[in-house]
Amino acid sequence: MTSSTQRLSGETPEPPAGLTRFNTSADSDALAALHEVCASSAWGSKLLAQRPYATTEALLLASDAAMAELTAEDLAEAMAGHPPIGRPKPGDPTSSREQSGMAGASEELKAEMLELNLAYQEKFGHVFLICATGRTGEQMRDAVRERIGNSPEQEREIVRAELGKINRIRLTRLVEEESAA
């Protein structure tokens, strides 16, 4: 039966295999998977406590709600799990994939990003964080140039929104993949 036929008949479609796996895995395994998505333990605990999720969208909405409730300390913990733009974690396919827009950047652009990253970190006390998926190196450079003029309060809320975007992408990948990673 197709999903449109299921909707017409009132039947609920089967959740993706990855979501079923996430919903039924041991708490320790699910928490470890959530930690790979976001390093905030408060965020992970909130999502874990709400299992099982009927749909991927329900999980994403729970993620958004948990992200909105994070304290400044929770955000700092979440950001600590992210490498600087232009320097993905060695051997980490997730950060390499997400930062692929910097992979083909010129040495000049990479050097400029390093300088901007350091200036940003000096001002705000944490790495420059942006949802880099689908962005070019130039777009990321332009964003850090623009955002370095923000107040710490403005930047904290921008970082919260960017983390939310990253979490949505990573959660979707986690629960919609066909086999365990």
C-alpha angles and dihedrals in degrees: 000000000000123000091249090053089047091052092049092049093045094245118142113237118239113266117245114278091245092055091050089049090049093047094050102038122107114275091247092053093046091048091050090051091049091049088057088055096045130001094216109111091198091055092047093048092051092051093044092052092056098055134158103061119197094207141010088249091057089054091048092050090050088051091052091050093048091048091053090056098051117120123224088263091051090051090050089052090050093049092050087070093062125082121220116275108268093026109072117186109274110254093010109122092188096059091040091052093045093048096043090121088073095047095086096034119129119258087248092057092045090051091048091050090051090052092046092046090053093048091048092048091049091053100041104025095235141068121283104261125199134152093255097182108123095003126121123229089252092053091051091048091050091050094053090046090053098042097047087076093059125106116250089253093052091046093049090058092045089051090049090054093046091049089050090055092048092048091051092052093046095045091050090051090047097052101033098052114107100225135030114274 
